Amino acid sequence: MLNNALIPQQGSNLSTPSFVPLAGQLQFIVYDSNVVYRSIDYGLTWTSAVVSATGFVGKISCSTTGKYVLTSANGRILVSSDYGASYTTNLRTGLFRDNAISASGQYQYVGRYSSNVFATSTDYGVTWSSATISSISEIYVTSTDGTGQYVIISNGGDTTLESYNYGITFSAMSGIPSQGAISATLSSTGQYQFVFINGYGVYRSSDYGSSWSLILSNAVVDGVYSMSCSSTGQYVMICGYARNIFQSSDYGTNFTDSGYGYSRGFGCAMDYNGVHRLATGEGADKWWVSSDSGVTYTRRGVVLSTYTTGAAMNKTNA
């Protein structure tokens, strides 16, 4: 159960862990107002802090050790270099919703919702540059691999693009339906890539995005707003709208229904080998935490008035 005594007052910072986090020990969830929840004990207890005075915090990402954390909100990009204890603010114009970060934390990407502006940092979030991607109307989805070389962006409607050069240039992805992906996840090297195309299902590439195949139809899962995979891509979890968590242990060839679900969830995460897993929910659903490779899940967190928007965890030992 959540220890409410551990939740600081709004506006306060969280403390920097006095230990070196192990894989899956550091976990993050963002609430759609302006709050980041953090656990330093594998999701057992959670603390919270307000990170944006402008409201609505979008997705959240962290480096493989959890030292660097990236999230975004109305008019700002928020970066932490102390395991999510505190955040620095980079002021921008517009709503930056989805974001992605490389394994080391060096490469960080944020897409602007309701616009085609794509922001990039190559120095661990210290400085940022922005570019306009003319071939896309807005950026609803942003995802990258562990190297930061492969970057997928989508407007969630009719366009999905991929960059093979650290977000410098983008081109249309071939081999998938023209509808835009509403979620994506990549393995640490970028070899395995997974996207969900609304109305069709989950597509997989095992050759760095060169070719794609449908591996799970929309009839089985729909409204998949979040996916996560292990470092190699062997273990995959997908979280749909009003659906249970579906999981694969063979690179997405076969999926099984975990039996655990929620009415509304927009975030999931797992560590490097899929042992520790996290899936978000809304309201009384709270969120699900697993420490046995998804065999069983336990409800954690707090009862929220609305839904969470993203989840992240450190994949490897710091």
VENLINBEL-V915070 format. One record per backbone hydrogen bond with DSSP energy under -1.0 kcal/mol. NH is the residue of the N-H (numbers start at 1). CO is the residue of the C=O. E is the energy in kcal/mol with one decimal. If there is no record, write none. Layout:
BEGIN
((NH;CO;E) (NH;CO;E))
END
This chain:
BEGIN
((4;2;-1.0) (6;3;-2.3) (7;4;-1.4) (12;9;-1.9) (14;85;-1.6) (24;314;-2.3) (25;22;-2.3) (27;39;-2.5) (28;312;-3.2) (29;37;-2.3) (30;310;-2.0) (31;35;-2.6) (32;307;-1.6) (36;49;-2.2) (37;29;-3.6) (38;47;-2.8) (39;27;-2.6) (42;25;-1.9) (44;41;-1.1) (47;38;-2.5) (49;36;-1.5) (51;34;-2.4) (58;72;-3.2) (59;97;-2.1) (61;70;-2.6) (63;68;-2.7) (64;103;-2.4) (69;80;-2.1) (70;61;-3.2) (71;78;-2.5) (73;76;-2.5) (74;55;-1.2) (75;94;-3.1) (76;73;-1.4) (77;90;-2.4) (78;71;-2.7) (79;88;-2.3) (80;69;-2.8) (83;67;-2.2) (85;82;-1.0) (88;79;-3.1) (90;77;-2.7) (92;75;-2.5) (96;73;-1.4) (97;111;-1.2) (100;109;-2.4) (102;107;-2.6) (103;146;-2.7) (108;121;-2.5) (109;100;-2.9) (110;119;-2.2) (111;98;-2.1) (112;117;-2.2) (113;95;-2.7) (115;112;-1.0) (118;131;-3.1) (119;110;-2.9) (120;129;-3.0) (121;108;-2.4) (124;106;-1.8) (129;120;-2.4) (131;118;-2.1) (133;116;-2.9) (136;133;-1.5) (139;112;-1.8) (139;115;-1.1) (140;154;-3.1) (141;154;-2.2) (143;152;-2.2) (145;150;-1.4) (151;163;-2.1) (152;143;-2.8) (153;161;-2.3) (154;141;-1.5) (155;159;-1.8) (161;153;-3.0) (162;171;-2.6) (163;151;-3.0) (166;149;-2.0) (171;162;-1.9) (173;160;-2.1) (182;196;-2.3) (185;194;-2.2) (187;192;-2.6) (188;231;-3.2) (193;205;-2.4) (194;185;-2.7) (195;203;-2.1) (196;183;-2.2) (197;201;-2.8) (200;197;-2.3) (201;197;-2.2) (202;216;-2.8) (203;195;-3.2) (204;213;-2.6) (205;193;-2.6) (208;191;-2.0) (210;207;-1.1) (213;204;-1.7) (215;202;-2.9) (216;202;-1.4) (218;200;-2.2) (220;217;-1.4) (221;217;-1.7) (225;223;-1.2) (226;239;-1.2) (228;237;-2.3) (230;235;-2.4) (231;272;-1.8) (236;248;-2.3) (237;228;-2.7) (238;246;-2.5) (239;226;-2.7) (241;222;-1.2) (245;260;-3.3) (246;238;-2.0) (247;256;-2.4) (248;236;-2.6) (251;234;-2.6) (253;250;-1.3) (256;247;-2.6) (258;245;-2.7) (262;243;-1.1) (269;278;-2.3) (271;276;-1.8) (272;315;-2.1) (274;271;-1.1) (277;290;-2.5) (278;269;-2.5) (279;288;-2.4) (280;267;-2.8) (283;306;-1.5) (285;282;-2.3) (286;283;-1.5) (287;300;-1.8) (288;279;-2.9) (289;298;-2.1) (290;277;-2.5) (293;275;-2.5) (295;292;-1.2) (298;289;-2.6) (300;287;-2.8) (308;281;-1.0) (309;30;-2.6) (312;28;-2.1) (314;26;-2.0) (316;64;-2.7) (318;21;-2.8))
END
